[in-house]
């Protein structure tokens, strides 16, 4: 029987929004929504909160996660999520313990239990080393993207031909981007590639609401209104 560990990274030193991961969102710490969804989904054998901060670890444990203090060398703001996962999986006590690994960012509080169950079901349907990541549709056609040329006000059309054909968004093929809500891989595949972005890569599509990610203060204010509406519907 294969075992799956879910890792939730929650650093203590957020710069854009101080104490972001434990700020109250509609009455609960932000990280609580991700932990509760993971625990209640029933698809993970262990749900682990990885942090360099004692308060975050204590709050995570109070909502049902296993607290794991990451090494000091993995506590900086330039450390990548995959480095934290790799270190955890390679520790002596964890080697060979799990066959699958999931990563959930705590800044996505609107992912649901159903999202996690559906993504995990999709993952189980794939070949052994195919990763599943959650994605959401771009709300504006990427084929019409513009970029400023270096040190200039001159714009560059990234896909010039798209402007020659049509600029009606409904006539342009949909594109998607990772939303940070769900990453799934086999442990063997992850440790070999050191990333969830492998080929072939399988996408689990989530709605824009469920994909809402909090990186800036204005997004936290929006999330407050959204979460109150969600809780009123329950």
DRENDO-1510 file (C-alpha; in Angstrom, 1 decimal, always signed):
<recs>
REC; n; res; u; v; w
REC; 1; UNK; +0.0; +0.0; +0.0 .
REC; 2; UNK; +1.6; +3.3; -1.1 .
REC; 3; UNK; +1.8; +6.1; +1.4 .
REC; 4; UNK; +1.5; +9.8; +0.5 .
REC; 5; UNK; +3.0; +12.7; +2.5 .
REC; 6; UNK; +1.6; +16.3; +2.0 .
REC; 7; UNK; +4.0; +19.1; +2.7 .
REC; 8; UNK; +2.9; +22.7; +3.4 .
REC; 9; UNK; +5.7; +25.3; +3.5 .
REC; 10; UNK; +5.1; +28.2; +5.8 .
REC; 11; UNK; +8.0; +30.5; +6.4 .
REC; 12; UNK; +7.9; +33.0; +9.2 .
REC; 13; UNK; +9.6; +36.0; +7.4 .
REC; 14; UNK; +7.1; +37.1; +4.8 .
REC; 15; UNK; +8.1; +40.6; +3.5 .
REC; 16; UNK; +5.1; +41.7; +1.5 .
REC; 17; UNK; +2.6; +40.8; +4.2 .
REC; 18; UNK; +4.3; +40.4; +7.6 .
REC; 19; UNK; +3.1; +37.3; +9.4 .
REC; 20; UNK; +1.0; +36.4; +6.4 .
REC; 21; UNK; +0.8; +32.7; +7.0 .
REC; 22; UNK; -0.9; +33.1; +10.4 .
REC; 23; UNK; -2.8; +36.3; +9.8 .
REC; 24; UNK; -6.5; +35.8; +10.6 .
REC; 25; UNK; -8.7; +35.3; +7.5 .
REC; 26; UNK; -12.4; +35.4; +8.4 .
REC; 27; UNK; -11.5; +34.3; +12.0 .
REC; 28; UNK; -8.9; +31.6; +11.3 .
REC; 29; UNK; -5.2; +31.7; +10.5 .
REC; 30; UNK; -4.5; +31.6; +6.8 .
REC; 31; UNK; -2.6; +28.3; +7.0 .
REC; 32; UNK; -5.6; +26.7; +8.7 .
REC; 33; UNK; -7.6; +26.5; +5.5 .
REC; 34; UNK; -4.9; +24.5; +3.7 .
REC; 35; UNK; -4.3; +22.2; +6.6 .
REC; 36; UNK; -7.9; +21.5; +7.2 .
REC; 37; UNK; -8.6; +20.8; +3.5 .
REC; 38; UNK; -5.6; +18.4; +3.4 .
REC; 39; UNK; -6.5; +16.6; +6.6 .
REC; 40; UNK; -10.3; +16.3; +5.7 .
REC; 41; UNK; -9.6; +15.1; +2.1 .
REC; 42; UNK; -8.4; +11.8; +3.5 .
REC; 43; UNK; -6.0; +11.2; +0.7 .
REC; 44; UNK; -2.8; +11.9; +2.6 .
REC; 45; UNK; -1.2; +9.6; +5.2 .
REC; 46; UNK; +0.7; +12.5; +6.8 .
REC; 47; UNK; +0.1; +16.3; +6.5 .
REC; 48; UNK; +3.3; +18.2; +7.5 .
REC; 49; UNK; +3.7; +21.9; +8.1 .
REC; 50; UNK; +7.3; +22.9; +7.4 .
REC; 51; UNK; +8.4; +26.2; +9.0 .
REC; 52; UNK; +11.3; +28.0; +10.6 .
REC; 53; UNK; +8.9; +29.7; +13.1 .
REC; 54; UNK; +7.7; +28.2; +16.4 .
REC; 55; UNK; +4.4; +30.1; +16.4 .
REC; 56; UNK; +3.5; +28.8; +12.9 .
REC; 57; UNK; +4.4; +25.3; +13.9 .
REC; 58; UNK; +2.3; +25.4; +17.0 .
REC; 59; UNK; -0.7; +26.8; +15.1 .
REC; 60; UNK; -0.2; +24.2; +12.4 .
REC; 61; UNK; -0.2; +21.4; +14.9 .
REC; 62; UNK; -3.4; +22.8; +16.6 .
REC; 63; UNK; -5.2; +22.3; +13.3 .
REC; 64; UNK; -4.0; +18.7; +12.8 .
REC; 65; UNK; -0.7; +19.0; +10.9 .
REC; 66; UNK; +2.6; +17.5; +11.9 .
REC; 67; UNK; +5.0; +20.3; +12.7 .
REC; 68; UNK; +8.4; +20.1; +11.2 .
REC; 69; UNK; +11.1; +22.6; +11.9 .
REC; 70; UNK; +13.2; +23.0; +8.7 .
REC; 71; UNK; +17.0; +23.4; +8.9 .
REC; 72; UNK; +18.4; +26.9; +9.3 .
REC; 73; UNK; +19.9; +26.8; +5.8 .
REC; 74; UNK; +16.4; +26.4; +4.3 .
REC; 75; UNK; +14.9; +29.4; +6.1 .
REC; 76; UNK; +15.9; +32.2; +3.8 .
REC; 77; UNK; +13.5; +34.1; +1.4 .
REC; 78; UNK; +15.4; +32.7; -1.6 .
REC; 79; UNK; +14.8; +29.1; -0.7 .
REC; 80; UNK; +12.6; +27.3; -3.2 .
REC; 81; UNK; +9.7; +25.1; -2.1 .
REC; 82; UNK; +11.2; +22.0; -3.9 .
REC; 83; UNK; +14.4; +22.3; -1.8 .
REC; 84; UNK; +12.4; +22.0; +1.4 .
REC; 85; UNK; +10.6; +19.0; +0.0 .
REC; 86; UNK; +13.8; +17.3; -1.1 .
REC; 87; UNK; +15.5; +17.8; +2.2 .
REC; 88; UNK; +12.5; +16.4; +4.1 .
REC; 89; UNK; +12.3; +13.3; +1.9 .
REC; 90; UNK; +16.0; +12.5; +2.1 .
REC; 91; UNK; +16.2; +12.6; +5.9 .
REC; 92; UNK; +17.2; +9.3; +7.3 .
REC; 93; UNK; +14.0; +8.8; +9.2 .
REC; 94; UNK; +11.9; +9.5; +6.1 .
REC; 95; UNK; +13.9; +7.6; +3.4 .
REC; 96; UNK; +11.6; +4.9; +1.9 .
REC; 97; UNK; +8.7; +5.9; +4.2 .
REC; 98; UNK; +6.6; +7.5; +1.4 .
REC; 99; UNK; +5.9; +6.6; -2.2 .
REC; 100; UNK; +4.1; +9.8; -3.2 .
REC; 101; UNK; +4.5; +13.4; -2.3 .
REC; 102; UNK; +2.2; +16.4; -2.5 .
REC; 103; UNK; +3.0; +20.1; -2.1 .
REC; 104; UNK; +0.3; +22.7; -1.1 .
REC; 105; UNK; +1.0; +26.4; -0.8 .
REC; 106; UNK; -0.8; +28.0; +2.2 .
REC; 107; UNK; -1.5; +31.1; +0.2 .
REC; 108; UNK; -4.3; +29.3; -1.6 .
REC; 109; UNK; -7.1; +29.1; +1.0 .
REC; 110; UNK; -9.9; +28.5; -1.4 .
REC; 111; UNK; -8.9; +25.0; -2.7 .
REC; 112; UNK; -11.4; +22.5; -1.5 .
REC; 113; UNK; -11.5; +19.0; -0.2 .
REC; 114; UNK; -13.1; +18.0; -3.5 .
REC; 115; UNK; -10.2; +19.6; -5.4 .
REC; 116; UNK; -7.7; +17.6; -3.5 .
REC; 117; UNK; -9.6; +14.3; -3.9 .
REC; 118; UNK; -10.2; +14.9; -7.6 .
REC; 119; UNK; -6.5; +15.8; -8.2 .
REC; 120; UNK; -5.4; +12.8; -6.3 .
REC; 121; UNK; -7.7; +10.5; -8.3 .
REC; 122; UNK; -6.3; +12.0; -11.5 .
REC; 123; UNK; -2.8; +11.4; -10.3 .
REC; 124; UNK; -3.6; +7.8; -9.5 .
REC; 125; UNK; -4.8; +7.3; -13.1 .
REC; 126; UNK; -1.5; +8.4; -14.6 .
REC; 127; UNK; +1.7; +6.4; -15.5 .
REC; 128; UNK; +4.2; +6.1; -12.7 .
REC; 129; UNK; +6.3; +9.2; -13.2 .
REC; 130; UNK; +3.7; +11.7; -14.4 .
REC; 131; UNK; +3.2; +14.7; -12.1 .
REC; 132; UNK; -0.1; +16.4; -11.6 .
REC; 133; UNK; -0.3; +20.1; -10.9 .
REC; 134; UNK; -3.3; +22.4; -10.4 .
REC; 135; UNK; -3.8; +25.1; -13.0 .
REC; 136; UNK; -6.3; +27.9; -13.8 .
REC; 137; UNK; -7.2; +29.6; -17.0 .
REC; 138; UNK; -5.5; +32.9; -17.8 .
REC; 139; UNK; -8.2; +35.6; -17.7 .
REC; 140; UNK; -6.6; +37.4; -20.6 .
REC; 141; UNK; -5.2; +35.7; -23.8 .
REC; 142; UNK; -1.4; +35.2; -23.4 .
REC; 143; UNK; -1.1; +35.3; -27.2 .
REC; 144; UNK; -1.9; +39.1; -26.9 .
REC; 145; UNK; +0.8; +39.7; -24.3 .
REC; 146; UNK; +3.1; +42.8; -24.7 .
REC; 147; UNK; +6.5; +43.5; -23.2 .
REC; 148; UNK; +8.5; +46.7; -23.0 .
REC; 149; UNK; +11.8; +46.6; -24.8 .
REC; 150; UNK; +14.8; +47.2; -22.6 .
REC; 151; UNK; +15.0; +50.7; -21.2 .
REC; 152; UNK; +12.3; +51.9; -23.6 .
REC; 153; UNK; +8.7; +52.8; -23.8 .
REC; 154; UNK; +8.5; +50.8; -27.0 .
REC; 155; UNK; +6.2; +47.7; -26.8 .
REC; 156; UNK; +7.0; +44.3; -28.3 .
REC; 157; UNK; +4.3; +41.9; -29.3 .
REC; 158; UNK; +5.3; +38.5; -28.0 .
REC; 159; UNK; +3.2; +36.7; -30.7 .
REC; 160; UNK; +2.9; +39.2; -33.5 .
REC; 161; UNK; +0.8; +36.8; -35.7 .
REC; 162; UNK; -2.0; +36.7; -33.1 .
REC; 163; UNK; -2.7; +40.4; -33.7 .
REC; 164; UNK; -2.8; +39.9; -37.5 .
REC; 165; UNK; -5.5; +37.1; -37.1 .
REC; 166; UNK; -7.9; +38.2; -34.4 .
REC; 167; UNK; -8.0; +40.0; -31.1 .
REC; 168; UNK; -11.3; +38.6; -30.0 .
REC; 169; UNK; -10.5; +36.6; -26.9 .
REC; 170; UNK; -13.3; +34.1; -27.6 .
REC; 171; UNK; -11.5; +33.1; -30.9 .
REC; 172; UNK; -8.1; +32.5; -29.2 .
REC; 173; UNK; -7.2; +29.2; -27.7 .
REC; 174; UNK; -7.2; +29.0; -23.9 .
REC; 175; UNK; -4.0; +29.0; -21.9 .
REC; 176; UNK; -3.4; +28.0; -18.3 .
REC; 177; UNK; -0.9; +28.7; -15.5 .
REC; 178; UNK; +0.1; +26.9; -12.3 .
REC; 179; UNK; -1.9; +28.3; -9.4 .
REC; 180; UNK; +0.2; +26.8; -6.5 .
REC; 181; UNK; -2.7; +25.0; -4.9 .
REC; 182; UNK; -1.7; +21.4; -5.6 .
REC; 183; UNK; +1.4; +19.6; -6.8 .
REC; 184; UNK; +1.6; +15.7; -6.9 .
REC; 185; UNK; +4.4; +13.4; -7.8 .
REC; 186; UNK; +5.9; +10.0; -6.9 .
REC; 187; UNK; +8.8; +10.4; -4.5 .
REC; 188; UNK; +11.1; +8.5; -6.8 .
REC; 189; UNK; +10.2; +10.8; -9.7 .
REC; 190; UNK; +10.5; +14.0; -7.6 .
REC; 191; UNK; +13.9; +13.1; -6.2 .
REC; 192; UNK; +15.2; +12.2; -9.6 .
REC; 193; UNK; +14.0; +15.4; -11.4 .
REC; 194; UNK; +14.0; +17.7; -8.3 .
REC; 195; UNK; +10.8; +19.4; -9.7 .
REC; 196; UNK; +7.1; +18.9; -10.2 .
REC; 197; UNK; +7.4; +20.3; -13.7 .
REC; 198; UNK; +8.3; +17.2; -15.7 .
REC; 199; UNK; +7.2; +15.9; -19.1 .
REC; 200; UNK; +4.5; +14.7; -19.5 .
REC; 201; UNK; +2.8; +17.1; -17.1 .
REC; 202; UNK; -0.8; +16.5; -16.2 .
REC; 203; UNK; -3.1; +19.5; -15.3 .
REC; 204; UNK; -6.0; +19.5; -12.9 .
REC; 205; UNK; -8.1; +22.6; -13.8 .
REC; 206; UNK; -9.5; +24.7; -11.0 .
REC; 207; UNK; -11.9; +27.6; -11.1 .
REC; 208; UNK; -10.6; +31.1; -10.7 .
REC; 209; UNK; -12.2; +31.4; -7.3 .
REC; 210; UNK; -10.7; +28.2; -5.9 .
REC; 211; UNK; -7.3; +29.3; -7.4 .
REC; 212; UNK; -7.2; +32.7; -5.7 .
REC; 213; UNK; -3.7; +33.2; -4.3 .
REC; 214; UNK; -2.6; +35.7; -1.7 .
REC; 215; UNK; +0.7; +37.5; -2.3 .
REC; 216; UNK; +0.0; +41.2; -1.8 .
REC; 217; UNK; -2.0; +43.1; +0.9 .
REC; 218; UNK; -4.8; +44.0; -1.5 .
REC; 219; UNK; -5.3; +40.3; -2.3 .
REC; 220; UNK; -5.7; +39.6; +1.4 .
REC; 221; UNK; -8.4; +42.2; +1.6 .
REC; 222; UNK; -10.2; +40.7; -1.4 .
REC; 223; UNK; -9.9; +37.2; +0.2 .
REC; 224; UNK; -11.6; +38.5; +3.4 .
REC; 225; UNK; -14.7; +39.3; +1.3 .
REC; 226; UNK; -14.5; +36.1; -0.6 .
REC; 227; UNK; -14.1; +33.9; +2.4 .
REC; 228; UNK; -17.1; +35.5; +4.2 .
REC; 229; UNK; -19.2; +34.7; +1.2 .
REC; 230; UNK; -17.9; +31.2; +1.1 .
REC; 231; UNK; -18.7; +30.6; +4.8 .
REC; 232; UNK; -22.2; +32.1; +4.4 .
REC; 233; UNK; -22.9; +29.5; +1.7 .
REC; 234; UNK; -21.9; +26.6; +3.9 .
</recs>
